[in-house]
């Protein structure tokens, strides 16, 4: 409880800090670390061997705004499919490997842009050396991904549970293995299902290394609860200058993970969205169904490629002021709304005309 209170207090008082300067690593054409833009990634949820389904999902992920996509290479069929997936993907492909070094080698030969693997989990030194040598020859990085659910037995016995210290020790162990083979092209992650443990682990790891960090709360949960947990965990770390790439892990479509990641970055001013929609929460003063209007409008704005702030406000208290601050917006009164463009009131609009009017005017801007 003492740790939780400390974390919450820091969230309330923290100011957005300068990002820690980490080593710059390239995943395909996407730079991670250094002064690079914080990238958003996700993972496909299809069977990798189903090439048409996997490529189709990757295309949707790309349209949602992702920078990188990871696919599991967990069996022979997946390993056989990865080359065609790489050749047809609009995004850099990361191969997710567990235990089997042959799948890592096949993925590297197929042209993946990064491999996610823990060197200590793929067998003897010869196997480790083979994977690291292949990654070096193809100039691709490896992400060491430590999760609270898959810690080494001896580390779990030492700490009694997957603590922040345990996660960091595991990460350092795998880094040392890679370094022993003169491999330094690394990205690190130390994810927990606990938001508090995740925050503390990344803080400790950030102090101990200059490798770029991949942020995430692992197995965060449903779209609703998982987005909240991820926003808190990832958001706190980003606000402290920690983190170079993010993945929001949700029990839902990968496009939703991407959208949540972009929203987190946008909320911190670290990435601009095409259109930012602001809307009031509504209350007893509201005379127009703002909830219905907002729910109808939001999906229609997703694919409009313009940098605009759109406001839908429900009453005369805060409405006009907020609508004026937006590029375009409406402030609703009793059975009507005032349309504002660039701070100027333009016309009155009936409730059933708000959505089409906003869309039509946005297209003109």
C-alpha positions in Angstrom: 0.0 0.0 0.0 2.9 2.4 0.8 4.2 2.0 -2.8 0.8 2.5 -4.3 0.3 5.8 -2.4 3.8 6.9 -3.5 3.1 6.2 -7.1 -0.3 8.0 -7.0 1.3 11.1 -5.4 4.0 11.2 -8.1 1.3 11.1 -10.8 -0.4 14.2 -9.3 2.8 16.3 -9.0 4.8 15.1 -12.0 5.7 17.5 -14.8 6.4 16.2 -18.3 10.2 15.6 -18.3 12.7 15.5 -21.0 13.0 12.1 -22.4 16.0 10.0 -21.4 18.5 9.7 -24.2 18.7 6.1 -25.2 20.6 4.2 -27.9 18.9 4.6 -31.3 17.9 1.3 -32.8 16.2 0.7 -36.2 13.2 -1.6 -36.8 13.0 -1.5 -40.5 12.6 2.2 -41.3 11.3 3.0 -37.8 13.8 4.5 -35.4 13.4 3.6 -31.7 15.3 5.5 -29.1 17.4 8.6 -29.2 15.3 11.6 -30.2 13.0 9.5 -32.3 9.3 9.8 -32.2 7.7 7.3 -29.8 6.3 4.6 -31.9 3.1 2.5 -31.5 3.0 -1.2 -32.1 0.6 -4.1 -31.7 0.5 -7.8 -32.4 -1.6 -9.7 -34.9 -4.2 -12.1 -33.4 -4.7 -14.3 -36.4 -3.1 -17.7 -37.0 0.1 -16.7 -38.7 -0.1 -19.6 -41.1 -3.3 -18.1 -42.5 -1.5 -15.7 -44.7 -4.5 -13.8 -46.2 -6.1 -13.3 -42.8 -2.8 -12.1 -41.3 -2.0 -9.7 -44.1 -5.6 -8.4 -44.0 -5.3 -7.7 -40.3 -1.9 -6.0 -40.8 -3.4 -3.7 -43.4 -6.1 -2.7 -40.9 -3.4 -2.2 -38.2 -1.5 0.1 -40.7 -4.7 2.1 -41.4 -5.2 2.5 -37.7 -1.9 4.3 -37.4 0.6 1.7 -36.1 4.3 1.9 -36.8 5.3 -1.7 -36.2 3.5 -5.0 -36.0 4.5 -8.3 -34.3 3.5 -11.8 -35.4 3.9 -15.0 -33.6 6.2 -17.6 -35.2 5.3 -20.5 -33.0 5.3 -23.5 -35.3 6.5 -24.8 -38.7 3.5 -23.5 -40.6 4.0 -20.0 -39.2 7.7 -20.1 -40.0 6.9 -21.1 -43.6 4.4 -18.2 -43.9 6.5 -15.4 -42.5 8.4 -14.6 -45.7 5.2 -13.9 -47.7 3.8 -11.9 -44.8 7.0 -9.8 -44.7 6.9 -9.2 -48.4 3.3 -8.0 -48.3 3.3 -6.0 -45.1 3.2 -2.1 -45.2 4.8 -2.2 -41.7 8.0 -3.6 -40.3 7.4 -7.1 -39.0 8.7 -8.4 -35.6 8.9 -12.1 -35.2 7.7 -13.3 -31.7 9.8 -16.3 -30.8 9.7 -18.5 -27.7 12.2 -21.3 -27.0 12.7 -22.6 -30.6 15.8 -21.0 -32.1 15.1 -22.5 -35.5 12.0 -20.4 -35.9 14.1 -17.3 -35.1 16.7 -18.2 -37.8 14.0 -18.8 -40.4 12.3 -15.5 -39.5 15.6 -13.6 -39.9 16.2 -15.3 -43.2 12.6 -14.3 -44.2 13.5 -10.6 -43.7 11.8 -9.7 -40.5 12.8 -6.3 -39.0 13.2 -7.5 -35.4 13.0 -10.6 -33.3 11.4 -10.7 -29.9 13.2 -13.4 -27.9 15.0 -14.0 -24.6 18.5 -15.4 -25.4 18.5 -17.5 -22.2 15.4 -19.4 -23.2 16.4 -20.9 -26.5 18.9 -23.5 -25.4 22.6 -24.0 -25.3 25.3 -21.5 -26.2 25.6 -22.7 -29.8 21.9 -22.0 -30.4 22.2 -18.6 -28.8 25.2 -17.7 -30.8 23.6 -18.8 -34.1 20.6 -16.5 -33.5 22.7 -13.5 -32.4 25.1 -14.0 -35.3 22.2 -14.1 -37.8 20.7 -11.0 -36.3 24.1 -9.2 -36.6 24.5 -10.3 -40.2 21.1 -8.9 -41.1 21.5 -5.8 -39.0 18.3 -6.3 -37.1 17.6 -5.8 -33.3 16.4 -8.2 -30.8 13.9 -7.2 -28.1 14.4 -8.9 -24.8 10.9 -9.2 -23.4 10.6 -10.1 -19.7 7.1 -10.8 -18.4 5.9 -11.4 -14.9 4.3 -14.7 -16.0 7.5 -16.2 -17.4 10.3 -15.4 -15.1 13.1 -17.9 -14.6 12.6 -20.4 -11.7 15.7 -19.4 -9.8 14.8 -15.7 -9.9 11.2 -16.4 -8.7 12.6 -18.4 -5.8 15.0 -15.6 -4.9 12.4 -12.9 -4.8 9.3 -15.0 -3.9 7.1 -13.3 -6.6 7.5 -11.4 -9.9 8.6 -8.2 -8.2 10.1 -5.2 -10.0 13.6 -6.2 -8.9 13.0 -9.7 -10.3 11.9 -8.4 -13.7 15.0 -6.2 -13.9 17.4 -8.9 -12.8 15.9 -11.2 -15.5 16.3 -8.5 -18.2 19.9 -7.8 -17.1 20.7 -11.6 -17.3 19.5 -11.8 -20.9 21.3 -8.6 -21.8 24.6 -10.0 -20.4 24.1 -13.2 -22.4 23.7 -11.1 -25.6 26.7 -8.9 -24.7 28.9 -12.0 -24.0 28.4 -12.8 -27.7 29.2 -9.1 -28.7 25.6 -8.4 -29.5 24.4 -4.9 -28.6 21.5 -4.2 -30.9 18.9 -4.5 -28.2 15.5 -3.2 -27.0 14.2 -4.1 -23.6 10.9 -4.7 -21.9 9.9 -5.6 -18.3 6.1 -6.0 -18.3 3.9 -7.0 -15.4 0.1 -7.4 -15.0 0.4 -5.0 -12.1 0.5 -1.4 -13.0 2.5 -0.5 -9.9 5.1 -3.2 -10.5 5.4 -2.2 -14.2 6.1 1.4 -13.3 8.7 0.5 -10.7 10.4 -2.1 -12.9 10.8 0.4 -15.8 12.1 3.1 -13.5 14.8 0.8 -12.2 15.6 -0.5 -15.6 15.8 3.0 -17.0 18.3 4.0 -14.3 20.4 0.9 -15.1 20.6 1.0 -18.9 20.7 3.2 -22.0 19.0 0.6 -24.3 15.7 1.8 -25.7 12.7 0.6 -23.7 9.5 -0.9 -25.0 6.6 0.0 -22.6 3.5 -1.9 -21.8 1.3 -3.5 -19.1 1.1 -7.1 -20.0 -2.2 -8.9 -20.3 -4.0 -5.7 -19.2 -7.5 -7.0 -19.7 -10.6 -6.0 -21.6 -10.8 -2.9 -23.8 -12.3 -0.9 -21.0 -10.2 -1.9 -18.0 -7.1 -2.7 -20.0 -7.0 0.7 -21.6 -7.3 2.4 -18.2 -4.5 0.2 -16.7 -2.3 0.8 -19.8 -2.9 4.5 -19.8 -1.9 4.8 -16.2 1.2 2.6 -16.4 2.5 3.8 -19.8 1.4 7.4 -19.2 3.2 7.7 -15.8 6.4 6.4 -17.4 6.2 8.6 -20.5 5.6 11.6 -18.3 8.9 10.9 -16.5 10.8 10.7 -19.8 10.9 6.9 -19.8 10.1 4.9 -22.9 10.7 4.8 -26.6 8.0 2.6 -28.1 4.7 1.3 -26.6 2.2 -1.5 -27.0 -1.2 -1.5 -25.3 -2.2 -5.1 -24.7 -5.9 -5.6 -24.8 -8.4 -8.5 -25.1 -9.7 -7.0 -28.3 -8.9 -6.1 -31.9 -5.3 -5.0 -32.5 -6.6 -1.8 -34.2 -8.1 -0.9 -30.8 -4.7 -1.3 -29.2 -3.2 1.0 -31.7 -6.0 3.6 -31.2 -5.5 3.5 -27.4 -1.7 3.9 -27.8 -2.1 6.9 -30.0 -4.6 8.4 -27.5 -2.1 8.0 -24.7 0.7 9.7 -26.7 -1.7 12.4 -27.8 -2.9 13.1 -24.3 0.8 13.8 -23.3 1.5 15.9 -26.3 3.9 13.3 -27.7 2.0 12.6 -30.9 -0.6 14.6 -32.8 -3.7 12.8 -34.0 -5.4 13.6 -37.3 -8.5 14.9 -35.5 -8.9 15.4 -31.8 -12.5 15.2 -30.6 -13.3 16.9 -27.3 -16.8 16.6 -25.9 -18.5 17.4 -22.6 -19.5 14.6 -20.1 -23.1 16.0 -20.1 -25.1 16.9 -17.0 -28.6 18.0 -16.0 -28.1 21.3 -17.9 -27.8 19.4 -21.2 -30.8 19.9 -23.6 -29.4 18.0 -26.6 -28.3 14.3 -26.7 -24.6 15.0 -26.8 -23.7 11.3 -26.0 -25.6 10.2 -29.2 -24.0 12.9 -31.3 -20.5 12.1 -30.1 -20.9 8.4 -30.6 -22.1 9.0 -34.1 -19.5 11.5 -35.0 -16.3 9.9 -33.5 -16.0 6.9 -35.9 -16.7 9.2 -38.9 -13.7 11.4 -38.0 -11.2 8.6 -37.7 -10.1 8.5 -41.4 -10.1 12.2 -42.0 -6.5 13.2 -42.5 -6.5 16.7 -41.1 -4.9 18.2 -37.9 -8.0 19.6 -36.3 -9.7 19.9 -32.9 -13.4 19.3 -33.0 -15.6 20.2 -30.0 -19.1 19.0 -29.1 -20.3 20.8 -26.0 -23.6 20.4 -24.3 -24.6 23.7 -22.6 -24.0 27.4 -22.4 -21.8 27.3 -19.3 -18.5 25.9 -20.7 -19.8 25.2 -24.3 -19.1 28.5 -26.1 -15.7 28.9 -24.6 -14.6 25.4 -25.4 -16.1 25.5 -28.9 -14.3 28.8 -29.6 -11.0 27.2 -28.6 -11.4 24.4 -31.1 -10.9 24.7 -34.9 -14.6 23.8 -35.3 -17.3 22.9 -32.8 -20.8 23.2 -31.6 -22.2 24.6 -28.3 -25.6 23.2 -27.7 -28.5 25.0 -26.1 -32.2 24.1 -25.9 -33.1 22.2 -29.1 -30.3 23.9 -31.1 -26.6 24.5 -31.3 -24.3 27.3 -32.4 -21.6 26.3 -34.9 -18.2 27.9 -34.3 -15.4 27.9 -36.8 -12.0 29.2 -35.8 -13.5 30.9 -32.8 -16.3 32.7 -34.6 -20.0 31.8 -34.4 -21.3 30.9 -37.9 -24.8 29.6 -37.7 -27.4 27.9 -35.6 -27.9 24.2 -36.2 -30.8 21.8 -35.3 -29.7 18.7 -33.2 -30.3 16.3 -36.1 -28.2 18.5 -38.4 -25.1 18.7 -36.1 -23.2 15.6 -37.4 -23.7 16.2 -41.1 -23.0 20.0 -40.7 -19.8 19.3 -38.8 -18.6 16.8 -41.4 -19.4 19.1 -44.3 -17.6 22.1 -42.7 -14.6 19.9 -41.7 -14.1 18.9 -45.3 -13.9 22.6 -46.2 -11.2 23.4 -43.7 
